[in-house]
Amino acid sequence: MNTPVPETEGTPRLSINRWSCRTTGIQEFLEATAAAGIEAVGLWRQDVEEIGRDALRRRTDDAGLRVSSLCRGGFLTAAPAAERTAALDENRRAIDEAVALGAPTLVMVVGGLSREDKDVVAARGRVTEGIAALAPYAESAGITLSLEPMHPMFAADRSVLSTTHQALDIAEQVGSPAVGVVVDTYHVWWDPQLAGAIRRAAEADRLLAYQVCDWNLPLAAEPLFSRGYMGDGFVDFPAITTLIRDAGYRGDIEVEIFNEDVWATPVAESIRIIAERFEQLVLPHA
Amino acid sequence: MNTPVPETEGTPRLSINRWSCRTTGIQEFLEATAAAGIEAVGLWRQDVEEIGRDALRRRTDDAGLRVSSLCRGGFLTAAPAAERTAALDENRRAIDEAVALGAPTLVMVVGGLSREDKDVVAARGRVTEGIAALAPYAESAGITLSLEPMHPMFAADRSVLSTTHQALDIAEQVGSPAVGVVVDTYHVWWDPQLAGAIRRAAEADRLLAYQVCDWNLPLAAEPLFSRGYMGDGFVDFPAITTLIRDAGYRGDIEVEIFNEDVWATPVAESIRIIAERFEQLVLPHA
């Protein structure tokens, strides 16, 4: 289920995630990426909402870019029946959009807790049920669902899915070949079980995507925005990328940075830095 | 190795960690705790440094208080030989202080990474070596070392030990009965493997301490200070406390809150709130 990557020169596996340049208009983002010789982008549903999925597909094609993933589905932890139904409907729309954009996988941020219901075990159970309900639809659509373990500092408000092993447990319970995991260095670099979990994911053919950015300190006021250029923080990119490579992953590698300083940088310059750091710290080990 | 607790009325298992009232002078803190009918405190080395260990022991005894733990040893991740030797010496002094204070256990914050050395696997290895070097000294001294898994958001700067299973792996590798784990709700509430890890700790007689406080959002500018009164955040205290009880733990339960609002509250009032929340959310399940 890995993203097929053409054998070319340069850094064909580098994909720029749209959110790395979220303050730039979509057209300028696509053109700047293509102009840098980069061949793929990870897209977000916000652009679909703004310009429509067919227009977004056309613009991506016109720029000569492949789509490595779509962000994001998920948010499956609400308990009330009406909210759960609405969430499943929304996820089916996201799957349709991924198909329309030619994205092989939909990244799933599974959802957090509420102050009224702090039962994290029950919330995790609802995630598994939701993924089970969506998997047949993804299978029929011919795309995969990349469960994203998020850093535990987001467990309360964004994702009760915190580790790669936990994502694989859900995938195995669901039992669908369309369900797997995205390894994002920012979220999982600290995990003492990471090496074994990456091997387990690959052996089960569930290592669907690899996203990179650094873990910066001090944390930003909005901790999500502490994602940094590779090399600026504490992530050991050679070590993690070697684990990913040795597990057999040959797909795209997305750089996804949420960082107000990066967003304030002219897009051509931030993409240049991304590509440079990618070539220094990631590509030699990929 | 659990802390023996006398069978009395009220909340004999409640211990107030010194850092919950860090802005109050030590004498006032001890008197306010005793005046609230609380029988135990968790102490910090800063007070030892300020007034001396014998004076601190005398004041604690005079207030009629038991000492449930001493914070903290650890910081064993530095690579240079001189720093490692100094860290071991410092930890032996901390063990001596725990003995002098009558604390059954020394809480260990193992240390983080440096920007020069991001190899987290190697840093973890140095932690195991350091604990192995200290364990015989702790055994001779008749105290335990409580390895503290810290929330993964502190993995870079404070503790490469992030989960309870990981702490138990270290304890088993070291093989000493003096090495175990402290379960602190703030640090481990998100862990999908928590239930099994607590059982494993108890079965190995390595469940040495239980500390409680809530996980507040939004995170404070200094994330360590996002610890809150039980009930203010997202931790499911009945569920985790039930796991601890069912595993057989009968020792002290320390409330350890780092929070600037709590510190700005008059000490008698913050201790009253702590005791009230403890009786509501923790004690019925303990």
Interface residues (C-beta under 8 A of the other chain):
Chain A: L113 R115 K118 D119 V120 V121 R124 H151 P152 M153 A155 A156 D157 V160 S162 T163 H165 Q166 D169 W189 W190 D191 P192 W215 L217 L219 A221 P223 G233 F234 V235 D236 A239
Chain B: L113 R115 K118 D119 V120 V121 R124 H151 P152 M153 A155 A156 D157 V160 S162 T163 H165 Q166 D169 W189 W190 D191 P192 W215 L217 L219 A221 P223 G233 F234 V235 D236 A239
